[in-house]
Amino acid sequence: MTQHPHLTGWAHTRFGKSEQPDVESLMAEVSAAAVEDSGLTPDDIDAVSVGVYGSDTTNQRFEAALVGTGTPELAGVPAVRSENACATGSAALYAALDMIEAGRARAVLVVGAEKMTRAPAATVTDVLLGAAYLPTEGRYGSFPAVFAWLAREYARRYGDPRDALARIAAKNHRNGVDNPYAHLRRDLGYEFCVTASERNPVVADPLLRTDCSMVSDGAAAIVVTTADVARAARRAVAVRGRAQANDPMPLTSRPDPLAFDAAAAAFRGALREADVGLAELDLLETHDCFTVAELLQYEAFGLAEPGKGSLLPAEGRTDRDGAFPVNVSGGLKAKGHPIGATGVSQHVLAAMQLVGEAGGMQLPRARRAAVFNMGGAAVANYATVLEAGR
């Protein structure tokens, strides 16, 4: 019988403009807390896997070692940092899963964090644009403008998606009201999200501010263990399947930039490894860095045929009380997107649903969840299937 890795403890800061001065402090806020939540002690942790993209203006790097600085009990534990653009958090988690599955560790602490709000806006714009291929996409001037180009291509091929994008934004902001960790806990409504205004300006045509995830600070942590360690935990969530797939970084090198082929491959691979189908999933936490990204993921994952993804939000099928709830947490759109923390956060919030600890976000039935986290414009793609119980 396959012995799946398990998530046995977690911790999460509020996302937004944090009073914590730096990444070290953000990581300290969640590191010891996640270990305690798992029922283990720092002496039980065999390794620390850190995800930080590095969007801050500080000269302090070497973030893996900073976990032990902020939490001295972990200073002697081997630690390493991963980076994979907006999928940095999942890269750190998958490194931990690799250690568990290889038999190199029995318990690994995963910490994802980012301090973004201290940096000047122009610096953040430049850093985020670095997740696109600059020789061909640098001319767009910003990362939102890259996704705005995808939205215009979608409109050219299938018709204007702005109604669907506004419904996705409104859905996720409505869901975010119930997430105590969310950057923006406000139900903005469809009319506000669909209308360009002084409070909701055009960021990159056709994307409005409500179509774009926010610049945020935050951290999240997970303890990953072997199945036998998980048996002694008060609750556990099994990692039933996972897959990573990459697409060429330049959008111009892909046969169809709207297809998100590698995102589809990762998602199918995770379902295949877990031996489940779409109908057996109870929720999806997915990477809505921009509303058009969520729309394209609907189609990549098989929720809708190409060009038909706009029907899902219009029919309410991805609402929290719909047939296939997507981003019950509010997603990156409402929760915020501190780059290194995002993938870890997505797994934490899905795990909370599966063990009935999601509070106001809790779905009435949640036994199996999928998580999708991507770096760049669907360049590095990570998909995971989680299941409640041991």
C-alpha positions, 0 to 999 in steps of 0.5 A: 500500500502506498504511504502518502506524505501527510500534512499534520500542522500549519499556521498562517499570518494575516495577508496585507500590509504587515506590521512585521518589519521583514521576511525573517519576522514573518517566517518566525510568526508561523514557524514554531506555530506550525510545528506546535500545531502538528503536535511535534517539537523542533527536535522532531523536524529533520529539515526546513524547506523555505519559499521566498521569491525575493521581492523586497528591497532589503539586501538581506538574503539567505532566507533559509537560514533566517528561519533559524534566526527568527526561531532559534530552536530550528537554527541547527536544522538543515534548511534550503530555499526554493524559488520558482516565481509565483509558484515558489511556495509550492516548489518549497512544499514539493521539495519537502514531499520529495524528502519524505517520499525518498525516506530522507526525512520523517518531518519537514517544516515548509515555510513560505513568506514575502514582504512586498509592501515596503518596496516602492511600487516601481520596484515591485512592478519590475520584480514581478515583470521579471517572471515574464520573458523579458526579451519578448514580453518586457515591452508590455511594461508590467506583469498585469499587461502580460495577462491583459494581452491574454485577455485581449487574445481571448476576446479576439478568438471567443468574444469579450470575457469582461462579464466573466472576469467581473463575475470571477472577481465578485465571487472571490471577493465575496468569498474573501469576506469569510477568510480571516487571513484575507488582505481585503475582506469586502464584498465588492459586488458585480457592478463595481467589478465590471465598471471602470471608475476612479476607485476601480481604474483600468490597470492594463486594458481590459483588466481593471484593478479588481481583476488583479491580485494585490501586493501583500505581505504574509507567511504560511507554514506546513509540517509534512510528515510520513504516514507513520508520524501522521498516525499519532497526529490529532488530524492529518491530510494526505497528499494523494497525488501531485504533478509539476509541468512546465511550458516554454517561458516565452508566450510566443514559443507556445502553439496556443498561449490560451491553452495553458497546456502545462497547467492542464498536464499538471492538473491531469497528472495529479488527478491520475496519481490520486486515481480520481476524476473531476467529479470526485473533487469537492473544491479547488483552490487555484491561482487567480493572480488575475481573473483571466488566469482563473478563466483560462484554468477552467478550460485547461482543467476540463471544467469547460470547453475552450471558449466556454469558461465564461459560462461557469461564473455566469451560471454560478457553478464555481460559487461556494454553493455551486457544483464545483466551488473554486477559491472558497478562500477568496483566492489570490484576488481577495486573500492577497498574493505575497509571492513566496507564501501563496502556494503554501497558503493555498495548501493550508486553506484546502487542508483546513476545509478537509478537516473541518477547521475553515470557520466561516469558509467551511463547506458542508462537504469537503473530503477531497480538494485540488490545489493549483499554483503557477509561476509566471504566465503558467510556466511552472505549474504545480497541482496537488490532490489532498484528501482528509484522513490518514 
